[in-house]
Amino acid sequence: MYKEKFGICKKGRMAYLYTIRNKMGLSAKISDFGGVMVNLFVKDKKGKLRDIVMGYDTLAEYEVNPTYFGATIGRCANRIKGGTFTMDGIEHKLECNNGVNHLHGGFEGFDKKLWNAEQIAENILKLTLFSPDGDQKYPGNLLVCVIYTITNDNALEITYRGFCDKTTLFNMTNHAYFNLAGQDTDTILDHELRIDANVITAVDENMSITGELMPVEGTPLDFRKTKKIGRNINADHPQIRYVNGFDHNYEINETDGLAAAEAYCEESGICMSMYTDQPGVQLYTGNYLDSSLMIKGNKNATQYRAFCLETQFFPDAINHPNFIRPTIEAGEYIEYSTRYMFCVK
């Protein structure tokens, strides 16, 4: 087993890093603090390992982590407009930690918790967390399990499980920032990307969800055919202007077992294919990264340095009857998963 000290948390407990790997060289380092994926090493076309996720060098930086680098997100990923929702006839008011929106579970979401970790095999890490009734003002005593697995077919699989004694929101994801040329490379604009989706959940100028499922056809948000991320990232379109690039949730089409999204970097030769049983994926292109932020290796972050493909239910779905309900019912067990598969071309 591969366990090393990561640092002492502000609350005085030790946090650790766990390494999981397969025999082909794919490996990940994951911390029990925030369930953060600190490193993900993938072989390029020359057989050299590259760390393809952005992050920090120290635990103290992850305890702040305003960008959510590599974090396990919960109870509810993405934005809830006004931080308000009604469940079982009761109105719940969450804290707004992102302008007029509640974002990624609140000020002390799952990304700020110290999880219980168990490395059950060389390639599997199991993290569990108890989130009590009222945690970040969410209802219900929720037991959560996240399992990271490096598979023999060269994929990183993330499985989320939950059980609660009350109906509550349950919409988890991982917030990895990918750069398939390696995290030391300063742009992903030349990466090629395909997303099998016909519509996005439109946003307004506050990045709040409007409830409209907007067709991508004829817009710069169309990734149904592979194109470079940078091709339309500065297009004169309201959806692009509102978020300074791409920060949109795509409704994934029925894929019949094919990848829901695929990204490729010609320089490294690394190709990443994404599979999921979730209804949506949030494409974010690091629009708000800037040089004031230091990342691993004492590097300065830069805008468009990495991209995220965060699988999830739609943003603010609890407040839109036309969206799939992102809940776990009282006494219900729920499970969903995402796979990021790697190869070289």
Secondary structure, DSSP 4 states (H G I P E B T S, - for coil): --EEEEEE-TTS-EEEEEEEE-TTS-EEEEESBTT-EEEEEEE-TTS-EEE-B---SSHHHHHH-TT-TT-EE-SB-SEEETTEEEETTEEEE----BTTEEETT-TT-GGGSB-EEEEEETTEEEEEEEE-TTGGG--S-EEEEEEEEE-TTSEEEEEEEEEESS-EE-B-EE---B-TT-TTS---TT-EEEE-EEEEEEE-TTS-EEEEEEE-TTSTT--SS-EEGGGSTT-S-HHHHHHTS-EEEEEEPP-TTS-SEEEE-TTT-EEEEEEESSSEEEEE--TT--TTSEEGGGEEP-TTS-BEEEEESPTTGGG-TTSPP-EE-TT-EEEEEEEEEEEE-
